[in-house]
Amino acid sequence: MITAEDVAEQLTQARATASMSRLDFAKIAMTAGWITAAEAKAWVPGNAMPKIVTDIIAQHIEGADRQAIAEINALGQMVVNRNDLLLRLLMAVKKVTDAQMDAHFGIAR
């Protein structure tokens, strides 16, 4: 018998391993209205970050070195992980629910 705890653990594991390419995430973010088309086009090759990402880093990550590392990661990572701190902060800012983001990452509930 599958318990609620089993289901919760499966969801936690799915989120821990879910990821997608920055290209795919940029398309989702643009379609959802989180970033503009111009921002998506500049972000995919790693030339610039969307304004919302720079704002999140400036507002939620303390210290110049930590902010610089976050910016380098945002520009250099080719994969967006479901449980990434910046993604969770984006969700909070844009009021995206776990279920909505899970759907983007193909996590079934």
N, C-alpha and C positions, 0 to 999 in steps of 0.2 A: 504494500500500500504506500502510495506517495503522499507524504505529509506536506504541509505548508512550509515547513522548514526545509524540506528537500527542494521544493520549488524555488524558495528564496536563495538557497545555496547555488542552484543551477544558474539562476539569474546573475548572481554575484560573479560566478566563474565566467559566464558568457561576457559580461561587461569587462572583466579583467583581461580577456584575450581578444576582444573585438577591436578591429582597426580597419582603416581604409586609406587609400592613397590621398595625398594632399589634393591632387587633381579632382578626385571624386568628391572630396569634402568641399572644395571650393565651389563646385557646381551646386551642391546641396545648399551651401551657405548663401550663394547668390540667389538661387531659386526661392529660398525661404525669406529673402530680404534682409539677411543679417549683414551682408556686404554688397557692394555695388559690382557691376560687371567689370568696370575698370580695375577695381581692387582685386577681383578674382584673377583677372588676366595678369596682373603684376605679381600676385602672390604665388601662382602656380610655378613659375620658373625660379622663384626665390629672389625676385628683384625688390619687392617691397611688401610690407605687411598691411593688412586692412586696418583702417583707423580704429575699429573696435578692439582689435588685438593690442595695438599700441596703447590705447586708453586703459584697457584692462591691466596691462603690465604696469603702467604708470600708477594706477590707483590701488592695485592689490598686491604688488610685490615690492617689498621694501629693500632699499639699498641699491646703489648704482651698479655694483658688480652683479647682483642677482638679477636686476632688470636687464642688464646687457646679456647675460647668459640666457634669460628667457627669450629675448629678441633673437639671439643667434639660433636658439632651438627652433623658434617659430619660423625662421627663414630657412633653416637647414634641414629640418626633418621632412622626409618625403612621405611619412606615414603619420596619420592622425589616430591616436589611440583613444578609445571610448572613455577611459578613466583619467585622461590627462588633465592636469590642474587647469590649464588655460581653457580647455573645453568645458570643464565644470563651471568655471567662472563665466564663460560665454553663456552657458545655459541659464545661470542665475540672472545675468544682465538682461537677456532676451526673454526671460520667463519661459524657457523651454523645459518641459517636464521630462522625467526619466523615460517615460513610455514613448514620448515623441522622439527623443534622441535614440532610444533603442531601436525604433522603427527605421531610422536612417541607417543604422548599423546592421540592420537585418536580424536583430535579436527578437525572437518570437517570445510572446508572453503566454 
